[in-house]
Amino acid sequence: MVGKTLTRADLSEAVYQQVGLSRSESSNLVESVLEEICQAAVRGETIKLSSFGTFSIRSKNERIGRNPKTGEEVPITPRRVMVFRPSNIMKDKVLQSNQGRSK
């Protein structure tokens, strides 16, 4: 499973199989949820998904960076970035799955 990417189609198929909605309804549901998350992020709201994690928007100030090839200093413009902080439950699940692989 290493290297696999979960897509919208994968999410829609999982909803289809587990919830029993039609494929079209499952796809619409996934799109609606993702769109609501996007709109909340654009508004600057924190998105908290219980047992999964929290997405938040962080503002970064302008700063001076350095071009690694030339060493030249360049200004990095201020911007907003999305940050994800996994819940403790998610961290534990990931840790358990890593321990299972190393045995």
N, C-alpha and C positions, 0 to 999 in steps of 0.2 A: 504494500500500500504506500510505500515511500515514493514521493514524487507525484502522486495523484493530486489533481486539482478538483475541488468540488465546485460544480457549476450550477447555474440557475436551473438548468435542465435536470440535473441530479436532485436538486431540492424538490422540484416539481414532481419528479418520479417518486421520491420518498413520500411526499404528501399523498400522491395518488394511491400508493400501495398501502400506506399505514392508516389513512383517514377514510379512504373510500370515495373521495370526490372524483369526478371525471377528470381526465387529463387536462382539459381546457380550464375547468374550475380550479384545479390544483395550480396550474400555471398562473392564472389570474390572482390567486391567493398569495403566492410567492412574490409576484410582481408588486402587489399592493403593500405587503409587509416591507419589502425592500425600499419602495418609494417613500413610505412613511418614515423609515429610518433616515433616508437621504434628506428629506425635507426637514426633519428635526435637526439634523446636523447642520444644514444650511442656516437654520434659524439660530444656531449656536447653543442648542439645548443638549443636555447630557442624555444619552440613551443607555438605560440600565436594563439589562436582560437577566433576570434572576437565574442563578445557577450557571450562568454563562460568563458574563462580564459587563464592563461599562465602556462605552465609547464616549469620548469627550473631545471638544475642540479646544486647542491651546493656541494662544497667540504668541508668536515669536517676534522679538524685536529685531531691528536692523543690527547687523554685526559685521565685523571684518573677517573674511575667510581667506584662505590661501590656495592658489592653484597648485596642486601637488606636482605638476610637471615643471612649471617655471619658477615656483616659489613666489610669484607675484601676488600681492595682496589685492583682493577684490571685495567690494561691498556685497553683502547678501541682504536682499531686500526683506522688509518685514512681511510676514505671512501667517496664515492660520493653518494648523496641521491637525489631523485627526489622530487621537491617541487611543489605544485599546488597553484596558487593564483587565486581565482575566480574573474571574472570581476564584475564591479558594477551592471551591468544588471543581472547577475546570482545571486548576493547577494540579489538584490531586489526581484527577483522571489522567492527565497527560503524564504525570510522574509515574503512575501505576503502569501505564502502557509502555513507558520507556524501560521500566524494571522488568516487565514481562519479556521484552525483546532481548535483554542482555543475559537472560538465563539460558 
